[in-house]
Structure formats: C-alpha cells, structure tokens
C-alpha cells in the first residue's frame, strides 16, 4: 500500500475551456508537455447531442507549447482508445466497464460513428515514446472536431507516471 497522494502520481488539467461545440469550430486543445511524464490520457467528456453529429478526437505533436513544427501523431490504435457512453446518463451510469476500440492501423484520429446522441467519455492513451523524439518533439495536443450540431464537451489531459514525483502543489502542470 502506497502512502503517496494520487496527485503525486498524476496531473489533471483542462486542455481547453469546456464548451458547446455547436457546429462552428470544435475544440482546439492546448499543448501538454510530455517531457515531465511517461504517459498522458486525453479524456473527452460529452453530453447528449444530435444523431450523426459525432465527436472525433485528433492528436498532434510539437516541439514546444507554442506548436512549433506541429504534425499529426499516428499513435491511436487498438489498446489506446477506450469509450464508455450510452444514449442517456441513466444508461451510462449502469455500464459496467470500458469498451476497447479496435483500430488496427495507427492513426492520428479516432472517428466514432455512434456518439452523436450519446452521453459519456472517450479516452486516448499516449506514451512519451510515441513522439518523434529524434526531432525533439515533446508536446501533444488533442482536438475535438466540429460535430455539426450542438454538443457540450470538455477535454482533459491526465499526465501519468511523472518522471520526478513531487508534492501536488509543486507538480509540473504540463503546460
């Protein structure tokens, strides 16, 4: 049993302001510095919307938090994408576990076709080793596509396995 606090082992930050991605722009996340962490989860929580107005998640990499040299990060594949959503919150709350999404070829985008009228969560898990380290890429960004209709969404980064554990109030924010 560990005596450390949870926030000594992970960092939770908003990737952008929660918003109604109302058919105008989607949500562009801020860059998260993976040089201080071994892994990061990009977590999207969303509310009910309109059929066929699905949220996609896209990931990019860059060499700093300003987006220098930004390019897609082809790391999304089976075992890196998990979902838990249903047509109502009551049905979501009754779910008993995550669904592992099958995506055989690594890609920069997760494109579901069934979350438009759903409430729930999507999670992408990335590793620091996924980045183009040979070219000094250290940051990731996750974006939500424009679903084409009103839908409330929030995007969070959860930095996991800090390279240097410390008190929560001293932990690197990832920005």
Secondary structure, DSSP 8 states (H G I E B T S, - for coil): ---S-GGGTEEEEESS--EE--SS--EEEEEEEGGGEEEEEEEEEE----TT---EEEEEEESSTT-TT-EE---B-TTSEEEEEESSHHHHHT--S-EE----S-BSEEE-SS-TT-EEEEEEEEEGGGS-GGGT--EEEEEE---SS--EEEEEEEEEEESS---GGGS----
